[in-house]
Amino acid sequence: MAKTQLNVRVDEDTARAARERALERGMSVNRYIEELVRQDTGEAGHTFVEAAADFMKQYESVFAEEFGTAREGRTQSPRERRGEGKSLSR
């Protein structure tokens, strides 16, 4: 996506806070402001869900190996795998 320059004026306390927060998060002030606007417009939530879904697809086999495979439409709990009773989850 093409970038557009946007100039804004804020008081010094706001500018300082933006710089500090961006630094804490390891990102530029531009990226920090962009993230805030995306969150405000709801795009960040959608982006997070997409990233989480991609992560789960990428590591699905690791999770299946670690936590067991689906059985009867659900996954065994760690207690079930140890023989300590049935899970209440479905």
SEFIZA-3560 file (N, C-alpha, C; in Angstrom, 3 decimals):
REM SEFIZA-3560
<numar><xx>0.851</xx><yy>-1.174</yy><zz>0.000</zz><atom>N</atom></numar>
<numar><xx>0.000</xx><yy>0.000</yy><zz>0.000</zz><atom>CA</atom></numar>
<numar><xx>0.898</xx><yy>1.240</yy><zz>0.000</zz><atom>C</atom></numar>
<numar><xx>0.551</xx><yy>2.206</yy><zz>-0.787</zz><atom>N</atom></numar>
<numar><xx>1.316</xx><yy>3.457</yy><zz>-0.857</zz><atom>CA</atom></numar>
<numar><xx>1.171</xx><yy>4.231</yy><zz>0.448</zz><atom>C</atom></numar>
<numar><xx>2.212</xx><yy>4.924</yy><zz>0.815</zz><atom>N</atom></numar>
<numar><xx>2.206</xx><yy>5.718</yy><zz>2.046</zz><atom>CA</atom></numar>
<numar><xx>1.927</xx><yy>7.176</yy><zz>1.706</zz><atom>C</atom></numar>
<numar><xx>1.214</xx><yy>7.844</yy><zz>2.595</zz><atom>N</atom></numar>
<numar><xx>0.914</xx><yy>9.257</yy><zz>2.458</zz><atom>CA</atom></numar>
<numar><xx>1.454</xx><yy>9.968</yy><zz>3.685</zz><atom>C</atom></numar>
<numar><xx>2.089</xx><yy>11.081</yy><zz>3.463</zz><atom>N</atom></numar>
<numar><xx>2.611</xx><yy>11.847</yy><zz>4.591</zz><atom>CA</atom></numar>
<numar><xx>1.484</xx><yy>12.633</yy><zz>5.228</zz><atom>C</atom></numar>
<numar><xx>1.458</xx><yy>12.610</yy><zz>6.547</zz><atom>N</atom></numar>
<numar><xx>0.436</xx><yy>13.309</yy><zz>7.316</zz><atom>CA</atom></numar>
<numar><xx>1.154</xx><yy>14.083</yy><zz>8.408</zz><atom>C</atom></numar>
<numar><xx>1.005</xx><yy>15.380</yy><zz>8.418</zz><atom>N</atom></numar>
<numar><xx>1.636</xx><yy>16.219</yy><zz>9.437</zz><atom>CA</atom></numar>
<numar><xx>0.607</xx><yy>16.589</yy><zz>10.496</zz><atom>C</atom></numar>
<numar><xx>0.977</xx><yy>16.369</yy><zz>11.749</zz><atom>N</atom></numar>
<numar><xx>0.076</xx><yy>16.722</yy><zz>12.849</zz><atom>CA</atom></numar>
<numar><xx>0.852</xx><yy>17.532</yy><zz>13.876</zz><atom>C</atom></numar>
<numar><xx>0.130</xx><yy>18.328</yy><zz>14.629</zz><atom>N</atom></numar>
<numar><xx>0.740</xx><yy>19.099</yy><zz>15.707</zz><atom>CA</atom></numar>
<numar><xx>0.124</xx><yy>18.634</yy><zz>17.013</zz><atom>C</atom></numar>
<numar><xx>1.003</xx><yy>18.303</yy><zz>17.969</zz><atom>N</atom></numar>
<numar><xx>0.557</xx><yy>17.890</yy><zz>19.297</zz><atom>CA</atom></numar>
<numar><xx>1.404</xx><yy>18.617</yy><zz>20.330</zz><atom>C</atom></numar>
<numar><xx>0.910</xx><yy>18.682</yy><zz>21.572</zz><atom>N</atom></numar>
<numar><xx>1.703</xx><yy>19.326</yy><zz>22.615</zz><atom>CA</atom></numar>
<numar><xx>2.915</xx><yy>18.448</yy><zz>22.947</zz><atom>C</atom></numar>
<numar><xx>3.894</xx><yy>19.041</yy><zz>23.616</zz><atom>N</atom></numar>
<numar><xx>5.161</xx><yy>18.354</yy><zz>23.882</zz><atom>CA</atom></numar>
<numar><xx>4.974</xx><yy>17.103</yy><zz>24.732</zz><atom>C</atom></numar>
<numar><xx>4.050</xx><yy>17.131</yy><zz>25.695</zz><atom>N</atom></numar>
<numar><xx>3.807</xx><yy>15.948</yy><zz>26.522</zz><atom>CA</atom></numar>
<numar><xx>3.289</xx><yy>14.776</yy><zz>25.696</zz><atom>C</atom></numar>
<numar><xx>2.386</xx><yy>15.068</yy><zz>24.767</zz><atom>N</atom></numar>
<numar><xx>1.858</xx><yy>14.030</yy><zz>23.886</zz><atom>CA</atom></numar>
<numar><xx>2.949</xx><yy>13.480</yy><zz>22.977</zz><atom>C</atom></numar>
<numar><xx>3.781</xx><yy>14.361</yy><zz>22.438</zz><atom>N</atom></numar>
<numar><xx>4.880</xx><yy>13.932</yy><zz>21.574</zz><atom>CA</atom></numar>
<numar><xx>5.856</xx><yy>13.064</yy><zz>22.363</zz><atom>C</atom></numar>
<numar><xx>6.177</xx><yy>13.467</yy><zz>23.578</zz><atom>N</atom></numar>
<numar><xx>7.100</xx><yy>12.698</yy><zz>24.419</zz><atom>CA</atom></numar>
<numar><xx>6.505</xx><yy>11.322</yy><zz>24.721</zz><atom>C</atom></numar>
<numar><xx>5.236</xx><yy>11.288</yy><zz>25.072</zz><atom>N</atom></numar>
<numar><xx>4.577</xx><yy>10.014</yy><zz>25.372</zz><atom>CA</atom></numar>
<numar><xx>4.585</xx><yy>9.096</yy><zz>24.148</zz><atom>C</atom></numar>
<numar><xx>4.320</xx><yy>9.649</yy><zz>22.975</zz><atom>N</atom></numar>
<numar><xx>4.332</xx><yy>8.844</yy><zz>21.749</zz><atom>CA</atom></numar>
<numar><xx>5.718</xx><yy>8.266</yy><zz>21.493</zz><atom>C</atom></numar>
<numar><xx>6.747</xx><yy>9.088</yy><zz>21.666</zz><atom>N</atom></numar>
<numar><xx>8.127</xx><yy>8.604</yy><zz>21.469</zz><atom>CA</atom></numar>
<numar><xx>8.459</xx><yy>7.498</yy><zz>22.466</zz><atom>C</atom></numar>
<numar><xx>8.086</xx><yy>7.698</yy><zz>23.730</zz><atom>N</atom></numar>
<numar><xx>8.393</xx><yy>6.708</yy><zz>24.762</zz><atom>CA</atom></numar>
<numar><xx>7.666</xx><yy>5.392</yy><zz>24.506</zz><atom>C</atom></numar>
<numar><xx>6.398</xx><yy>5.468</yy><zz>24.196</zz><atom>N</atom></numar>
<numar><xx>5.614</xx><yy>4.248</yy><zz>23.939</zz><atom>CA</atom></numar>
<numar><xx>6.134</xx><yy>3.505</yy><zz>22.722</zz><atom>C</atom></numar>
<numar><xx>6.469</xx><yy>4.233</yy><zz>21.680</zz><atom>N</atom></numar>
<numar><xx>7.008</xx><yy>3.604</yy><zz>20.474</zz><atom>CA</atom></numar>
<numar><xx>8.325</xx><yy>2.903</yy><zz>20.792</zz><atom>C</atom></numar>
<numar><xx>9.178</xx><yy>3.562</yy><zz>21.556</zz><atom>N</atom></numar>
<numar><xx>10.463</xx><yy>2.987</yy><zz>21.934</zz><atom>CA</atom></numar>
<numar><xx>10.263</xx><yy>1.723</yy><zz>22.773</zz><atom>C</atom></numar>
<numar><xx>9.330</xx><yy>1.778</yy><zz>23.727</zz><atom>N</atom></numar>
<numar><xx>9.027</xx><yy>0.612</yy><zz>24.560</zz><atom>CA</atom></numar>
<numar><xx>8.586</xx><yy>-0.581</yy><zz>23.719</zz><atom>C</atom></numar>
<numar><xx>7.887</xx><yy>-0.303</yy><zz>22.635</zz><atom>N</atom></numar>
<numar><xx>7.371</xx><yy>-1.368</yy><zz>21.773</zz><atom>CA</atom></numar>
<numar><xx>8.336</xx><yy>-1.744</yy><zz>20.644</zz><atom>C</atom></numar>
<numar><xx>9.455</xx><yy>-1.029</yy><zz>20.575</zz><atom>N</atom></numar>
<numar><xx>10.449</xx><yy>-1.335</yy><zz>19.555</zz><atom>CA</atom></numar>
<numar><xx>10.014</xx><yy>-0.968</yy><zz>18.150</zz><atom>C</atom></numar>
<numar><xx>9.296</xx><yy>0.139</yy><zz>18.038</zz><atom>N</atom></numar>
<numar><xx>8.829</xx><yy>0.568</yy><zz>16.717</zz><atom>CA</atom></numar>
<numar><xx>9.008</xx><yy>2.069</yy><zz>16.574</zz><atom>C</atom></numar>
<numar><xx>8.904</xx><yy>2.525</yy><zz>15.353</zz><atom>N</atom></numar>
<numar><xx>9.010</xx><yy>3.961</yy><zz>15.089</zz><atom>CA</atom></numar>
<numar><xx>7.742</xx><yy>4.662</yy><zz>15.570</zz><atom>C</atom></numar>
<numar><xx>7.853</xx><yy>5.972</yy><zz>15.749</zz><atom>N</atom></numar>
<numar><xx>6.677</xx><yy>6.760</yy><zz>16.125</zz><atom>CA</atom></numar>
<numar><xx>5.636</xx><yy>6.671</yy><zz>15.017</zz><atom>C</atom></numar>
<numar><xx>6.070</xx><yy>6.712</yy><zz>13.775</zz><atom>N</atom></numar>
<numar><xx>5.124</xx><yy>6.578</yy><zz>12.658</zz><atom>CA</atom></numar>
<numar><xx>4.337</xx><yy>5.280</yy><zz>12.762</zz><atom>C</atom></numar>
<numar><xx>5.053</xx><yy>4.171</yy><zz>12.993</zz><atom>N</atom></numar>
<numar><xx>4.391</xx><yy>2.862</yy><zz>13.092</zz><atom>CA</atom></numar>
<numar><xx>3.458</xx><yy>2.830</yy><zz>14.297</zz><atom>C</atom></numar>
<numar><xx>3.898</xx><yy>3.414</yy><zz>15.409</zz><atom>N</atom></numar>
<numar><xx>3.069</xx><yy>3.443</yy><zz>16.616</zz><atom>CA</atom></numar>
<numar><xx>1.753</xx><yy>4.175</yy><zz>16.362</zz><atom>C</atom></numar>
<numar><xx>1.832</xx><yy>5.355</yy><zz>15.744</zz><atom>N</atom></numar>
<numar><xx>0.623</xx><yy>6.126</yy><zz>15.439</zz><atom>CA</atom></numar>
<numar><xx>-0.263</xx><yy>5.348</yy><zz>14.466</zz><atom>C</atom></numar>
<numar><xx>0.358</xx><yy>4.731</yy><zz>13.478</zz><atom>N</atom></numar>
<numar><xx>-0.399</xx><yy>3.933</yy><zz>12.503</zz><atom>CA</atom></numar>
<numar><xx>-1.147</xx><yy>2.793</yy><zz>13.201</zz><atom>C</atom></numar>
<numar><xx>-0.477</xx><yy>2.129</yy><zz>14.151</zz><atom>N</atom></numar>
<numar><xx>-1.115</xx><yy>1.052</yy><zz>14.907</zz><atom>CA</atom></numar>
<numar><xx>-2.295</xx><yy>1.577</yy><zz>15.736</zz><atom>C</atom></numar>
<numar><xx>-2.129</xx><yy>2.734</yy><zz>16.356</zz><atom>N</atom></numar>
<numar><xx>-3.218</xx><yy>3.315</yy><zz>17.139</zz><atom>CA</atom></numar>
<numar><xx>-4.451</xx><yy>3.594</yy><zz>16.279</zz><atom>C</atom></numar>
<numar><xx>-4.221</xx><yy>4.128</yy><zz>15.102</zz><atom>N</atom></numar>
<numar><xx>-5.342</xx><yy>4.425</yy><zz>14.201</zz><atom>CA</atom></numar>
<numar><xx>-6.003</xx><yy>3.124</yy><zz>13.757</zz><atom>C</atom></numar>
<numar><xx>-5.199</xx><yy>2.113</yy><zz>13.439</zz><atom>N</atom></numar>
<numar><xx>-5.766</xx><yy>0.815</yy><zz>13.034</zz><atom>CA</atom></numar>
<numar><xx>-6.598</xx><yy>0.216</yy><zz>14.163</zz><atom>C</atom></numar>
<numar><xx>-6.097</xx><yy>0.297</yy><zz>15.383</zz><atom>N</atom></numar>
<numar><xx>-6.860</xx><yy>-0.216</yy><zz>16.521</zz><atom>CA</atom></numar>
<numar><xx>-8.181</xx><yy>0.527</yy><zz>16.659</zz><atom>C</atom></numar>
<numar><xx>-8.127</xx><yy>1.830</yy><zz>16.489</zz><atom>N</atom></numar>
<numar><xx>-9.323</xx><yy>2.651</yy><zz>16.626</zz><atom>CA</atom></numar>
<numar><xx>-10.352</xx><yy>2.326</yy><zz>15.549</zz><atom>C</atom></numar>
<numar><xx>-9.893</xx><yy>1.951</yy><zz>14.392</zz><atom>N</atom></numar>
<numar><xx>-10.813</xx><yy>1.630</yy><zz>13.295</zz><atom>CA</atom></numar>
<numar><xx>-11.150</xx><yy>0.153</yy><zz>13.227</zz><atom>C</atom></numar>
<numar><xx>-10.603</xx><yy>-0.650</yy><zz>14.146</zz><atom>N</atom></numar>
<numar><xx>-10.931</xx><yy>-2.064</yy><zz>14.198</zz><atom>CA</atom></numar>
<numar><xx>-10.095</xx><yy>-2.957</yy><zz>13.304</zz><atom>C</atom></numar>
<numar><xx>-9.224</xx><yy>-2.396</yy><zz>12.512</zz><atom>N</atom></numar>
<numar><xx>-8.420</xx><yy>-3.198</yy><zz>11.600</zz><atom>CA</atom></numar>
<numar><xx>-7.433</xx><yy>-4.081</yy><zz>12.347</zz><atom>C</atom></numar>
<numar><xx>-6.927</xx><yy>-3.613</yy><zz>13.475</zz><atom>N</atom></numar>
<numar><xx>-5.930</xx><yy>-4.376</yy><zz>14.220</zz><atom>CA</atom></numar>
<numar><xx>-6.503</xx><yy>-5.697</yy><zz>14.712</zz><atom>C</atom></numar>
<numar><xx>-7.741</xx><yy>-5.685</yy><zz>15.166</zz><atom>N</atom></numar>
<numar><xx>-8.369</xx><yy>-6.926</yy><zz>15.624</zz><atom>CA</atom></numar>
<numar><xx>-8.464</xx><yy>-7.948</yy><zz>14.515</zz><atom>C</atom></numar>
<numar><xx>-8.855</xx><yy>-7.485</yy><zz>13.343</zz><atom>N</atom></numar>
<numar><xx>-8.952</xx><yy>-8.373</yy><zz>12.186</zz><atom>CA</atom></numar>
<numar><xx>-7.573</xx><yy>-8.895</yy><zz>11.811</zz><atom>C</atom></numar>
<numar><xx>-6.580</xx><yy>-8.022</yy><zz>11.822</zz><atom>N</atom></numar>
<numar><xx>-5.211</xx><yy>-8.416</yy><zz>11.496</zz><atom>CA</atom></numar>
<numar><xx>-4.705</xx><yy>-9.433</yy><zz>12.506</zz><atom>C</atom></numar>
<numar><xx>-5.000</xx><yy>-9.233</yy><zz>13.788</zz><atom>N</atom></numar>
<numar><xx>-4.580</xx><yy>-10.174</yy><zz>14.823</zz><atom>CA</atom></numar>
<numar><xx>-5.200</xx><yy>-11.545</yy><zz>14.588</zz><atom>C</atom></numar>
<numar><xx>-6.477</xx><yy>-11.586</yy><zz>14.296</zz><atom>N</atom></numar>
<numar><xx>-7.156</xx><yy>-12.864</yy><zz>14.081</zz><atom>CA</atom></numar>
<numar><xx>-6.548</xx><yy>-13.588</yy><zz>12.880</zz><atom>C</atom></numar>
<numar><xx>-6.269</xx><yy>-12.856</yy><zz>11.809</zz><atom>N</atom></numar>
<numar><xx>-5.635</xx><yy>-13.475</yy><zz>10.644</zz><atom>CA</atom></numar>
<numar><xx>-4.252</xx><yy>-14.019</yy><zz>10.994</zz><atom>C</atom></numar>
<numar><xx>-3.471</xx><yy>-13.250</yy><zz>11.739</zz><atom>N</atom></numar>
<numar><xx>-2.133</xx><yy>-13.695</yy><zz>12.129</zz><atom>CA</atom></numar>
<numar><xx>-2.220</xx><yy>-14.918</yy><zz>13.038</zz><atom>C</atom></numar>
<numar><xx>-3.165</xx><yy>-14.930</yy><zz>13.964</zz><atom>N</atom></numar>
<numar><xx>-3.334</xx><yy>-16.081</yy><zz>14.849</zz><atom>CA</atom></numar>
<numar><xx>-3.736</xx><yy>-17.319</yy><zz>14.063</zz><atom>C</atom></numar>
<numar><xx>-4.618</xx><yy>-17.163</yy><zz>13.097</zz><atom>N</atom></numar>
<numar><xx>-5.026</xx><yy>-18.297</yy><zz>12.260</zz><atom>CA</atom></numar>
<numar><xx>-3.846</xx><yy>-18.828</yy><zz>11.455</zz><atom>C</atom></numar>
<numar><xx>-3.050</xx><yy>-17.944</yy><zz>10.888</zz><atom>N</atom></numar>
<numar><xx>-1.861</xx><yy>-18.367</yy><zz>10.147</zz><atom>CA</atom></numar>
<numar><xx>-0.892</xx><yy>-19.112</yy><zz>11.068</zz><atom>C</atom></numar>
<numar><xx>-0.704</xx><yy>-18.600</yy><zz>12.282</zz><atom>N</atom></numar>
<numar><xx>0.173</xx><yy>-19.241</yy><zz>13.252</zz><atom>CA</atom></numar>
<numar><xx>-0.321</xx><yy>-20.650</yy><zz>13.560</zz><atom>C</atom></numar>
<numar><xx>-1.614</xx><yy>-20.784</yy><zz>13.808</zz><atom>N</atom></numar>
<numar><xx>-2.166</xx><yy>-22.099</yy><zz>14.136</zz><atom>CA</atom></numar>
<numar><xx>-2.006</xx><yy>-23.076</yy><zz>12.977</zz><atom>C</atom></numar>
<numar><xx>-2.208</xx><yy>-22.612</yy><zz>11.755</zz><atom>N</atom></numar>
<numar><xx>-2.011</xx><yy>-23.484</yy><zz>10.590</zz><atom>CA</atom></numar>
<numar><xx>-0.562</xx><yy>-23.930</yy><zz>10.505</zz><atom>C</atom></numar>
<numar><xx>0.355</xx><yy>-22.997</yy><zz>10.718</zz><atom>N</atom></numar>
<numar><xx>1.773</xx><yy>-23.292</yy><zz>10.595</zz><atom>CA</atom></numar>
<numar><xx>2.233</xx><yy>-24.296</yy><zz>11.649</zz><atom>C</atom></numar>
<numar><xx>1.702</xx><yy>-24.212</yy><zz>12.862</zz><atom>N</atom></numar>
<numar><xx>2.158</xx><yy>-25.052</yy><zz>13.957</zz><atom>CA</atom></numar>
<numar><xx>1.133</xx><yy>-26.110</yy><zz>14.371</zz><atom>C</atom></numar>
<numar><xx>0.155</xx><yy>-26.383</yy><zz>13.517</zz><atom>N</atom></numar>
<numar><xx>-0.901</xx><yy>-27.341</yy><zz>13.833</zz><atom>CA</atom></numar>
<numar><xx>-0.334</xx><yy>-28.708</yy><zz>14.216</zz><atom>C</atom></numar>
<numar><xx>0.646</xx><yy>-29.199</yy><zz>13.481</zz><atom>N</atom></numar>
<numar><xx>1.204</xx><yy>-30.517</yy><zz>13.769</zz><atom>CA</atom></numar>
<numar><xx>1.929</xx><yy>-30.526</yy><zz>15.113</zz><atom>C</atom></numar>
<numar><xx>2.573</xx><yy>-29.428</yy><zz>15.463</zz><atom>N</atom></numar>
<numar><xx>3.262</xx><yy>-29.346</yy><zz>16.754</zz><atom>CA</atom></numar>
<numar><xx>2.252</xx><yy>-29.419</yy><zz>17.890</zz><atom>C</atom></numar>
<numar><xx>1.148</xx><yy>-28.670</yy><zz>17.763</zz><atom>N</atom></numar>
<numar><xx>0.119</xx><yy>-28.696</yy><zz>18.797</zz><atom>CA</atom></numar>
<numar><xx>-0.527</xx><yy>-30.079</yy><zz>18.880</zz><atom>C</atom></numar>
<numar><xx>-0.786</xx><yy>-30.693</yy><zz>17.737</zz><atom>N</atom></numar>
<numar><xx>-1.399</xx><yy>-32.022</yy><zz>17.725</zz><atom>CA</atom></numar>
<numar><xx>-0.493</xx><yy>-33.026</yy><zz>18.422</zz><atom>C</atom></numar>
<numar><xx>0.783</xx><yy>-32.947</yy><zz>18.162</zz><atom>N</atom></numar>
<numar><xx>1.736</xx><yy>-33.858</yy><zz>18.800</zz><atom>CA</atom></numar>
<numar><xx>1.807</xx><yy>-33.622</yy><zz>20.306</zz><atom>C</atom></numar>
<numar><xx>1.838</xx><yy>-32.369</yy><zz>20.695</zz><atom>N</atom></numar>
<numar><xx>1.971</xx><yy>-32.027</yy><zz>22.113</zz><atom>CA</atom></numar>
<numar><xx>0.704</xx><yy>-32.319</yy><zz>22.909</zz><atom>C</atom></numar>
<numar><xx>-0.452</xx><yy>-31.991</yy><zz>22.341</zz><atom>N</atom></numar>
<numar><xx>-1.699</xx><yy>-32.060</yy><zz>23.097</zz><atom>CA</atom></numar>
<numar><xx>-2.629</xx><yy>-33.184</yy><zz>22.662</zz><atom>C</atom></numar>
<numar><xx>-2.209</xx><yy>-34.026</yy><zz>21.754</zz><atom>N</atom></numar>
<numar><xx>-3.028</xx><yy>-35.154</yy><zz>21.313</zz><atom>CA</atom></numar>
<numar><xx>-3.832</xx><yy>-34.804</yy><zz>20.080</zz><atom>C</atom></numar>
<numar><xx>-4.311</xx><yy>-35.822</yy><zz>19.427</zz><atom>N</atom></numar>
<numar><xx>-5.100</xx><yy>-35.615</yy><zz>18.216</zz><atom>CA</atom></numar>
<numar><xx>-6.577</xx><yy>-35.633</yy><zz>18.546</zz><atom>C</atom></numar>
<numar><xx>-7.367</xx><yy>-35.072</yy><zz>17.661</zz><atom>N</atom></numar>
<numar><xx>-8.813</xx><yy>-35.005</yy><zz>17.877</zz><atom>CA</atom></numar>
<numar><xx>-9.391</xx><yy>-36.414</yy><zz>17.928</zz><atom>C</atom></numar>
<numar><xx>-10.318</xx><yy>-36.632</yy><zz>18.852</zz><atom>N</atom></numar>
<numar><xx>-10.995</xx><yy>-37.911</yy><zz>18.988</zz><atom>CA</atom></numar>
<numar><xx>-12.445</xx><yy>-37.612</yy><zz>19.300</zz><atom>C</atom></numar>
<numar><xx>-13.327</xx><yy>-38.172</yy><zz>18.533</zz><atom>N</atom></numar>
<numar><xx>-14.751</xx><yy>-37.927</yy><zz>18.714</zz><atom>CA</atom></numar>
<numar><xx>-15.068</xx><yy>-36.435</yy><zz>18.667</zz><atom>C</atom></numar>
<numar><xx>-14.409</xx><yy>-35.723</yy><zz>17.769</zz><atom>N</atom></numar>
<numar><xx>-14.706</xx><yy>-34.310</yy><zz>17.593</zz><atom>CA</atom></numar>
<numar><xx>-14.072</xx><yy>-33.396</yy><zz>18.608</zz><atom>C</atom></numar>
<numar><xx>-13.186</xx><yy>-33.917</yy><zz>19.451</zz><atom>N</atom></numar>
<numar><xx>-12.531</xx><yy>-33.077</yy><zz>20.437</zz><atom>CA</atom></numar>
<numar><xx>-11.130</xx><yy>-33.603</yy><zz>20.704</zz><atom>C</atom></numar>
<numar><xx>-10.366</xx><yy>-32.837</yy><zz>21.451</zz><atom>N</atom></numar>
<numar><xx>-9.000</xx><yy>-33.197</yy><zz>21.798</zz><atom>CA</atom></numar>
<numar><xx>-8.952</xx><yy>-33.629</yy><zz>23.254</zz><atom>C</atom></numar>
<numar><xx>-8.171</xx><yy>-34.662</yy><zz>23.548</zz><atom>N</atom></numar>
<numar><xx>-8.023</xx><yy>-35.099</yy><zz>24.929</zz><atom>CA</atom></numar>
<numar><xx>-7.323</xx><yy>-34.026</yy><zz>25.749</zz><atom>C</atom></numar>
<numar><xx>-7.756</xx><yy>-33.901</yy><zz>26.979</zz><atom>N</atom></numar>
<numar><xx>-7.076</xx><yy>-32.992</yy><zz>27.894</zz><atom>CA</atom></numar>
<numar><xx>-5.818</xx><yy>-33.684</yy><zz>28.410</zz><atom>C</atom></numar>
<numar><xx>-4.872</xx><yy>-32.925</yy><zz>28.977</zz><atom>N</atom></numar>
<numar><xx>-3.688</xx><yy>-33.561</yy><zz>29.578</zz><atom>CA</atom></numar>
<numar><xx>-4.071</xx><yy>-34.577</yy><zz>30.654</zz><atom>C</atom></numar>
<numar><xx>-5.121</xx><yy>-34.309</yy><zz>31.420</zz><atom>N</atom></numar>
<numar><xx>-5.569</xx><yy>-35.254</yy><zz>32.453</zz><atom>CA</atom></numar>
<numar><xx>-6.045</xx><yy>-36.556</yy><zz>31.824</zz><atom>C</atom></numar>
<numar><xx>-6.778</xx><yy>-36.454</yy><zz>30.708</zz><atom>N</atom></numar>
<numar><xx>-7.247</xx><yy>-37.665</yy><zz>30.042</zz><atom>CA</atom></numar>
<numar><xx>-6.077</xx><yy>-38.497</yy><zz>29.528</zz><atom>C</atom></numar>
<numar><xx>-5.074</xx><yy>-37.812</yy><zz>28.964</zz><atom>N</atom></numar>
<numar><xx>-3.922</xx><yy>-38.544</yy><zz>28.437</zz><atom>CA</atom></numar>
<numar><xx>-3.170</xx><yy>-39.266</yy><zz>29.551</zz><atom>C</atom></numar>
<numar><xx>-3.218</xx><yy>-38.731</yy><zz>30.760</zz><atom>N</atom></numar>
<numar><xx>-2.554</xx><yy>-39.376</yy><zz>31.900</zz><atom>CA</atom></numar>
<numar><xx>-3.461</xx><yy>-40.406</yy><zz>32.557</zz><atom>C</atom></numar>
<numar><xx>-4.697</xx><yy>-40.553</yy><zz>32.053</zz><atom>N</atom></numar>
<numar><xx>-5.629</xx><yy>-41.539</yy><zz>32.617</zz><atom>CA</atom></numar>
<numar><xx>-6.290</xx><yy>-41.055</yy><zz>33.888</zz><atom>C</atom></numar>
<numar><xx>-6.427</xx><yy>-39.757</yy><zz>34.060</zz><atom>N</atom></numar>
<numar><xx>-6.999</xx><yy>-39.198</yy><zz>35.292</zz><atom>CA</atom></numar>
<numar><xx>-8.470</xx><yy>-38.813</yy><zz>35.149</zz><atom>C</atom></numar>
<numar><xx>-9.147</xx><yy>-39.292</yy><zz>34.170</zz><atom>N</atom></numar>
<numar><xx>-10.558</xx><yy>-38.959</yy><zz>34.033</zz><atom>CA</atom></numar>
<numar><xx>-10.853</xx><yy>-38.233</yy><zz>32.761</zz><atom>C</atom></numar>
<numar><xx>-12.143</xx><yy>-38.076</yy><zz>32.511</zz><atom>N</atom></numar>
<numar><xx>-12.588</xx><yy>-37.443</yy><zz>31.272</zz><atom>CA</atom></numar>
<numar><xx>-12.635</xx><yy>-35.948</yy><zz>31.410</zz><atom>C</atom></numar>
<numar><xx>-12.392</xx><yy>-35.283</yy><zz>30.291</zz><atom>N</atom></numar>
<numar><xx>-12.510</xx><yy>-33.831</yy><zz>30.224</zz><atom>CA</atom></numar>
<numar><xx>-13.967</xx><yy>-33.469</yy><zz>30.047</zz><atom>C</atom></numar>
<numar><xx>-14.351</xx><yy>-32.313</yy><zz>30.553</zz><atom>N</atom></numar>
<numar><xx>-15.707</xx><yy>-31.816</yy><zz>30.359</zz><atom>CA</atom></numar>
<numar><xx>-15.861</xx><yy>-31.029</yy><zz>29.079</zz><atom>C</atom></numar>
<numar><xx>-14.737</xx><yy>-30.711</yy><zz>28.402</zz><atom>N</atom></numar>
<numar><xx>-14.795</xx><yy>-29.895</yy><zz>27.188</zz><atom>CA</atom></numar>
<numar><xx>-15.176</xx><yy>-30.738</yy><zz>26.000</zz><atom>C</atom></numar>
<numar><xx>-15.725</xx><yy>-30.095</yy><zz>24.989</zz><atom>N</atom></numar>
<numar><xx>-16.074</xx><yy>-30.769</yy><zz>23.741</zz><atom>CA</atom></numar>
<numar><xx>-15.416</xx><yy>-30.092</yy><zz>22.613</zz><atom>C</atom></numar>
//
